[in-house]
């Protein structure tokens, strides 16, 4: 049986980590995310896997090739898209191979899929498509799925398994008719793939699956147990590692080599002299004495000095952080170096040094705190702004920009040229602020303001 792993996403909300790697190669507990769905497919006796990709596909190609040489090898290769084709369009490119029932999974989620059970439900139901579901408390940020007990039956929002009868993208609380969402794994019959227009960009959730419903073909769904994370946001990486550590004895995932200390993990080859809580220290990383990590992911080959405090932060590979640093709510891209050279701008007539490296292309987070300048003070370098605070800053900046635009129009009606100049100057300045904040938050289509 063929399995297809979709791995074309750029992971813009995970920048700067994804400036140097595709999203499926971001690590959770020392493993690339794509390996979790690969393992689930192998457990279901899928013997051939094709990975569809576009962004930084060369890294994925090297990794996928390594699957062929594992102790439990699998026939696997990468299909590189020349242009983005969408989720269904990318799989349509493989139609010559997909002549029987096949499985499609997302390469950027961590989930304990029992594909064998899904295949059994697919065959028993006679469905053309079977979808894995996940139950959430708040469905308003997801695409929800409505189920019925029979094909073409009445929607029952309490069902966790049944025939699909309705979809809804990101409903309001009042619109939510269920709390089960698309978990990104499908079992599909070849005739469904034939509905995808050849050579066109086409999406499973937004186009193909509604089309299947429109044709009256049966679609089935089953809610999975265990864990499911879409690691599209830094907070999900931290939450995923917490859950995988807490449930490590019951989940069907291999454990990395190292020490599990309470709710944390330190890789076998790491050198840990500090303390940690809810954190992961990956291979060949060094953590200095009296340094405390709380809800932190430290990737491989990092060096963190003494007397540091780091909270709610994701640190990429090969990062170096000087002693006495404080980091909160930050993402550091691969190879970032935080040292004294970055703390050089002083405020006139003050004893503090203000740091503004928020929009460095390799750092997401706003360096906002100060470093004491007195000779007897211990230098403390702080990066501290939550993603929620940055979003609030963006909302305020956009509102203020609208106000200046309205004032410009008012001045033009009154032929107030000085007022027009002032309004235009402030509106232009806020354009730069808005662009910078949008880039920081990883919005699609917004370029690096430093470029």
CORBELWO-V31698 format. One record per pair of residues at least 6 apart in sequence whose C-alpha atoms are under 8 Angstrom apart, sorted by the first residue. I is the first residue (numbers start at 0). J is the second residue. D is the distance in whole Angstrom. If there is no record, write none. Layout:
((I;J;D) (I;J;D))
This chain:
((0;44;8) (0;45;5) (0;46;6) (0;47;7) (0;99;8) (0;100;7) (0;101;6) (1;45;6) (1;46;7) (1;47;5) (1;48;6) (1;49;8) (1;97;7) (1;100;8) (1;101;5) (1;102;7) (2;40;7) (2;45;6) (2;46;8) (2;47;6) (2;48;5) (2;49;6) (2;101;6) (2;102;5) (2;103;6) (2;104;8) (3;48;6) (3;49;5) (3;50;6) (3;51;7) (3;90;7) (3;101;8) (3;102;6) (3;103;5) (3;104;6) (4;36;8) (4;37;8) (4;48;7) (4;49;6) (4;50;5) (4;51;6) (4;103;6) (4;104;5) (4;105;6) (4;106;6) (5;50;6) (5;51;5) (5;52;7) (5;86;7) (5;89;8) (5;90;8) (5;103;7) (5;104;6) (5;105;5) (5;106;5) (6;21;8) (6;22;8) (6;23;6) (6;33;8) (6;50;6) (6;51;6) (6;52;5) (6;53;8) (6;105;7) (6;106;5) (6;107;7) (7;21;8) (7;51;6) (7;52;4) (7;53;5) (7;54;6) (7;83;8) (8;21;7) (8;22;6) (8;23;8) (8;52;8) (8;53;8) (8;54;7) (9;17;7) (9;21;6) (9;22;6) (9;54;6) (10;17;6) (10;21;7) (10;22;5) (10;231;6) (11;17;7) (11;441;5) (11;442;7) (11;443;7) (12;231;6) (12;232;6) (12;233;8) (12;440;6) (12;441;4) (12;442;7) (13;22;8) (13;231;6) (13;232;6) (13;233;6) (13;441;7) (14;330;8) (14;332;8) (14;363;7) (14;441;6) (15;330;7) (15;331;7) (15;332;5) (15;333;8) (15;360;7) (15;361;5) (15;362;6) (15;363;7) (16;25;8) (16;315;6) (16;330;7) (16;331;7) (16;332;5) (16;333;7) (17;25;8) (18;332;8) (19;333;7) (20;55;6) (20;58;7) (21;54;6) (21;55;6) (21;56;7) (21;58;8) (21;59;8) (22;107;6) (23;31;6) (23;32;5) (23;33;5) (23;106;5) (23;107;5) (23;108;8) (24;31;5) (24;32;6) (24;33;7) (24;59;7) (25;31;5) (25;32;6) (26;32;6) (26;298;8) (27;236;7) (27;239;7) (27;240;6) (28;240;6) (28;243;8) (28;255;7) (28;264;8) (28;279;7) (28;281;8) (29;255;7) (29;281;6) (29;282;8) (29;298;8) (32;106;7) (32;107;6) (32;108;6) (32;109;6) (33;106;5) (33;107;6) (33;108;7) (33;109;8) (34;106;8) (35;108;8) (35;109;6) (35;110;7) (35;111;8) (35;252;7) (36;104;7) (36;105;7) (36;106;7) (36;108;8) (36;109;7) (36;110;7) (36;112;8) (37;48;8) (38;252;8) (39;111;7) (39;112;6) (39;113;7) (39;114;7) (40;114;7) (41;73;8) (42;114;8) (42;115;8) (43;113;8) (43;114;6) (43;115;5) (46;73;6) (46;74;6) (47;73;6) (47;74;5) (47;75;6) (48;73;8) (48;74;6) (48;75;5) (48;76;7) (49;75;6) (49;76;5) (49;77;6) (49;78;7) (50;63;8) (50;75;8) (50;76;6) (50;77;5) (50;78;6) (51;77;6) (51;78;5) (51;79;6) (51;80;7) (51;89;6) (51;90;7) (52;59;8) (52;77;7) (52;78;6) (52;79;5) (52;80;6) (53;79;6) (53;80;5) (53;81;7) (53;82;7) (53;83;7) (56;79;7) (59;77;8) (60;76;7) (60;77;6) (63;75;6) (63;76;6) (63;77;7) (64;75;7) (64;76;7) (66;72;6) (66;73;6) (66;74;8) (66;75;7) (67;73;5) (67;74;6) (67;75;7) (80;89;7) (83;89;8) (83;200;7) (84;198;8) (84;199;6) (84;200;4) (84;201;6) (85;200;5) (85;201;5) (85;202;5) (86;201;7) (86;202;5) (86;203;6) (87;192;8) (87;195;7) (87;200;8) (87;201;5) (87;202;5) (87;203;5) (87;207;7) (88;195;7) (88;196;8) (88;197;8) (88;198;7) (88;199;6) (88;200;5) (88;201;5) (88;202;7) (89;200;8) (90;192;8) (91;192;6) (91;193;8) (91;195;7) (91;197;7) (92;197;8) (94;189;8) (94;192;7) (97;189;6) (98;189;6) (99;188;7) (99;189;6) (100;186;7) (100;187;6) (100;188;5) (100;189;6) (101;186;6) (101;187;6) (101;188;7) (101;189;8) (102;184;7) (102;185;6) (102;186;5) (102;187;6) (103;184;6) (103;185;5) (103;186;6) (103;187;8) (104;183;6) (104;184;4) (104;185;6) (105;183;5) (105;184;6) (107;229;6) (107;230;6) (107;231;8) (108;183;8) (108;227;7) (108;228;5) (108;229;4) (108;230;6) (109;226;7) (109;227;6) (109;228;5) (109;229;7) (109;230;7) (109;239;8) (110;225;8) (110;226;5) (110;227;4) (110;228;6) (111;223;8) (111;224;7) (111;225;6) (111;226;6) (111;227;7) (111;250;7) (111;251;7) (112;223;7) (112;224;8) (113;223;7) (117;129;7) (117;131;7) (117;186;8) (117;221;7) (118;186;7) (120;129;8) (120;219;8) (120;221;8) (121;127;8) (121;128;7) (121;129;6) (121;186;7) (121;219;7) (124;219;7) (125;217;7) (126;216;7) (126;217;5) (126;218;5) (126;219;6) (127;187;6) (127;188;5) (127;191;7) (127;216;7) (127;217;6) (127;218;6) (127;219;8) (128;185;7) (128;186;6) (128;187;5) (128;188;7) (128;191;8) (128;217;7) (128;218;5) (128;219;6) (129;185;6) (129;186;5) (129;187;7) (129;218;6) (129;219;5) (129;220;5) (129;221;8) (130;181;7) (130;182;8) (130;183;8) (130;184;6) (130;185;5) (130;186;7) (130;218;8) (130;219;6) (130;220;5) (130;221;7) (131;181;6) (131;182;5) (131;183;7) (131;184;5) (131;185;6) (131;220;6) (131;221;5) (131;222;6) (131;223;6) (132;159;8) (132;179;6) (132;180;5) (132;181;5) (132;182;5) (132;183;8) (132;220;7) (132;221;6) (132;222;4) (132;223;6) (133;179;5) (133;180;5) (133;181;7) (133;182;6) (133;222;5) (133;223;6) (133;224;8) (133;227;7) (134;159;8) (134;178;6) (134;179;4) (134;180;6) (134;222;7) (135;178;6) (135;179;6) (135;180;7) (136;178;7) (137;178;7) (138;169;7) (138;170;7) (138;172;8) (138;175;7) (138;177;8) (138;178;5) (138;179;7) (138;180;7) (139;169;5) (139;170;5) (139;171;6) (139;172;6) (139;175;7) (140;169;5) (140;170;7) (141;168;6) (141;169;5) (141;170;8) (141;180;6) (141;181;8) (142;166;7) (142;167;6) (142;168;4) (142;169;5) (142;170;8) (142;180;6) (142;181;6) (143;166;6) (143;167;5) (143;168;6) (143;169;7) (143;170;8) (143;175;8) (143;176;8) (143;177;7) (143;178;7) (143;179;6) (143;180;4) (143;181;7) (144;163;7) (144;164;8) (144;165;6) (144;166;5) (144;167;7) (144;177;7) (144;178;8) (144;179;6) (144;180;6) (144;181;7) (145;154;6) (145;155;7) (145;156;6) (145;163;6) (145;164;6) (145;165;5) (145;166;6) (145;176;7) (145;177;6) (145;179;8) (146;154;5) (146;155;6) (146;156;7) (146;158;6) (146;159;8) (146;160;7) (146;161;5) (146;162;5) (146;163;5) (146;164;6) (146;165;7) (146;220;8) (147;153;5) (147;154;5) (147;155;5) (147;158;7) (147;161;6) (147;162;5) (147;163;6) (147;164;6) (148;154;8) (148;155;8) (148;158;8) (148;161;5) (148;162;6) (149;161;7) (149;162;6) (150;162;6) (150;163;8) (150;164;8) (150;217;6) (150;218;8) (151;162;8) (151;164;7) (151;215;8) (151;217;8) (152;164;7) (153;164;8) (154;164;7) (154;165;8) (156;176;6) (156;177;5) (156;178;8) (157;177;7) (159;179;7) (159;221;6) (159;222;5) (160;219;8) (160;220;6) (160;221;4) (160;222;6) (161;219;6) (161;220;6) (161;221;7) (162;217;7) (162;218;6) (162;219;4) (162;220;6) (163;217;8) (163;218;5) (163;219;5) (163;220;6) (164;212;7) (164;218;8) (166;209;8) (167;175;8) (179;222;7) (182;227;7) (191;211;7) (194;207;7) (195;201;7) (195;207;7) (201;207;7) (211;217;8) (211;218;8) (212;218;7) (225;250;7) (226;242;8) (228;235;7) (228;239;6) (229;235;7) (230;236;6) (230;239;8) (233;313;7) (233;330;8) (234;311;8) (236;296;8) (237;278;8) (237;294;6) (237;295;7) (237;296;7) (237;311;8) (237;313;8) (240;278;8) (240;279;8) (241;262;7) (241;263;8) (241;277;6) (241;278;8) (243;250;8) (244;259;8) (244;262;6) (244;263;7) (244;264;8) (245;262;7) (247;254;7) (255;266;7) (256;266;6) (256;267;6) (257;264;7) (257;265;6) (257;266;4) (257;267;4) (257;268;8) (258;264;6) (258;265;5) (258;266;6) (258;267;7) (259;265;7) (261;276;8) (262;276;6) (262;277;5) (262;278;7) (263;275;7) (263;276;6) (263;277;5) (263;278;5) (263;279;6) (264;278;7) (264;279;5) (264;280;6) (265;271;7) (265;279;6) (265;280;5) (265;281;6) (265;282;8) (266;279;8) (266;280;6) (266;281;5) (266;282;5) (266;283;8) (267;282;7) (268;282;5) (268;283;5) (268;284;8) (269;280;7) (269;281;7) (269;282;5) (269;283;5) (269;284;5) (269;285;6) (270;283;7) (270;284;6) (270;285;5) (270;286;6) (271;285;6) (271;286;5) (271;287;7) (272;285;8) (272;286;6) (272;287;5) (272;288;5) (272;289;7) (272;290;8) (273;286;6) (273;287;6) (273;288;5) (273;289;5) (273;290;5) (273;291;6) (273;292;8) (274;289;7) (274;290;6) (274;291;5) (274;292;6) (275;291;5) (275;292;5) (275;293;6) (276;292;6) (276;293;5) (276;294;6) (277;293;6) (277;294;5) (277;295;7) (278;292;7) (278;293;6) (278;294;5) (278;295;5) (278;296;6) (278;297;8) (279;295;6) (279;296;5) (279;297;6) (280;296;6) (280;297;5) (280;298;7) (280;299;8) (281;297;6) (281;298;5) (281;299;5) (281;300;8) (282;298;7) (282;299;5) (282;300;7) (283;299;6) (283;300;5) (283;301;7) (284;297;8) (284;298;7) (284;299;6) (284;300;5) (284;301;5) (284;302;6) (285;300;8) (285;301;6) (285;302;5) (285;303;6) (286;302;6) (286;303;5) (286;304;6) (286;305;7) (287;302;8) (287;303;6) (287;304;5) (287;305;4) (287;306;7) (288;304;8) (288;305;5) (288;306;6) (289;305;6) (289;306;5) (289;307;7) (290;304;7) (290;305;5) (290;306;5) (290;307;4) (290;308;6) (290;309;8) (291;306;8) (291;307;6) (291;308;5) (291;309;6) (292;308;6) (292;309;5) (292;310;6) (293;309;6) (293;310;5) (293;311;6) (294;310;6) (294;311;5) (294;312;7) (295;309;7) (295;310;6) (295;311;5) (295;312;5) (295;313;6) (295;314;8) (296;312;7) (296;313;5) (296;314;6) (297;313;6) (297;314;5) (297;315;7) (297;316;8) (298;314;6) (298;315;5) (298;316;5) (298;317;8) (299;315;8) (299;316;5) (299;317;6) (300;316;6) (300;317;5) (300;318;7) (301;315;8) (301;316;6) (301;317;5) (301;318;5) (301;319;6) (302;317;7) (302;318;6) (302;319;5) (302;320;6) (303;319;6) (303;320;5) (303;321;6) (303;322;7) (304;320;6) (304;321;5) (304;322;4) (304;323;7) (305;321;8) (305;322;5) (305;323;6) (306;322;6) (306;323;5) (306;324;7) (307;322;6) (307;323;5) (307;324;5) (307;325;6) (308;323;8) (308;324;6) (308;325;5) (308;326;6) (309;324;8) (309;325;6) (309;326;5) (309;327;6) (310;326;6) (310;327;5) (310;328;7) (311;327;6) (311;328;5) (311;329;7) (312;326;7) (312;327;6) (312;328;5) (312;329;5) (312;330;6) (313;329;6) (313;330;5) (313;331;6) (314;330;6) (314;331;5) (314;332;7) (314;333;8) (315;330;8) (315;331;6) (315;332;5) (315;333;4) (315;334;7) (315;335;8) (316;332;7) (316;333;5) (316;334;6) (317;333;6) (317;334;5) (317;335;7) (318;331;8) (318;332;8) (318;333;6) (318;334;5) (318;335;5) (318;336;6) (319;334;7) (319;335;6) (319;336;5) (319;337;6) (320;336;6) (320;337;5) (320;338;7) (321;337;6) (321;338;5) (321;339;8) (323;377;7) (323;378;6) (323;379;5) (323;380;7) (324;378;8) (324;379;5) (324;380;5) (324;381;6) (325;379;6) (325;380;5) (325;381;4) (325;382;6) (326;380;8) (326;381;5) (326;382;5) (326;383;6) (327;381;7) (327;382;6) (327;383;5) (327;384;7) (327;385;8) (328;364;7) (328;382;8) (328;383;6) (328;384;6) (328;385;5) (328;386;7) (329;362;7) (329;363;6) (329;364;5) (329;365;8) (329;382;7) (329;383;7) (329;384;8) (329;385;8) (330;362;6) (330;363;5) (330;364;7) (331;361;6) (331;362;5) (331;363;6) (332;361;5) (332;362;6) (333;361;8) (335;361;7) (335;362;8) (341;354;8) (341;356;8) (342;352;7) (342;353;7) (342;354;6) (343;352;7) (343;354;8) (344;352;6) (344;353;6) (344;354;7) (345;351;7) (345;352;5) (345;353;6) (346;352;6) (346;353;7) (350;371;7) (350;372;5) (350;373;7) (351;369;6) (351;370;6) (351;371;5) (351;372;6) (352;369;6) (352;370;5) (352;371;7) (352;372;7) (353;367;7) (353;368;7) (353;369;5) (353;370;7) (354;366;6) (354;367;6) (354;368;7) (354;369;7) (355;365;7) (355;366;5) (355;367;6) (356;362;8) (356;365;7) (356;366;6) (357;363;6) (357;364;5) (357;365;4) (357;366;5) (358;364;8) (358;365;7) (358;435;7) (358;439;7) (358;448;8) (358;449;8) (359;449;8) (360;447;7) (360;449;7) (363;439;6) (363;440;8) (364;382;7) (364;383;7) (364;384;6) (364;385;7) (364;386;8) (364;439;8) (365;382;6) (365;383;6) (365;384;5) (366;381;6) (366;382;4) (366;383;6) (366;384;8) (367;381;7) (367;382;6) (367;383;6) (367;384;8) (368;380;7) (368;381;5) (368;382;7) (368;383;7) (369;379;7) (369;380;7) (369;381;7) (370;378;6) (370;379;5) (370;380;6) (370;381;8) (371;377;7) (371;378;6) (371;379;7) (372;378;8) (386;440;7) (389;436;7) (389;440;8) (390;436;8) (390;440;8) (392;436;8) (393;433;6) (393;436;6) (393;437;7) (396;429;7) (396;432;7) (396;433;6) (397;429;8) (397;433;7) (399;429;8) (400;425;8) (400;426;5) (400;429;6) (400;430;7) (403;422;5) (403;423;7) (403;425;7) (403;426;6) (404;422;7) (404;423;8) (404;426;7) (406;419;8) (406;422;6) (407;418;7) (407;419;5) (407;422;5) (407;423;7) (408;419;8) (410;416;7) (410;418;6) (410;419;6) (411;419;6) (431;448;8) (434;445;7) (434;448;7) (435;447;7) (435;448;6) (437;445;7) (438;445;6) (438;446;6) (438;447;6) (438;448;7))
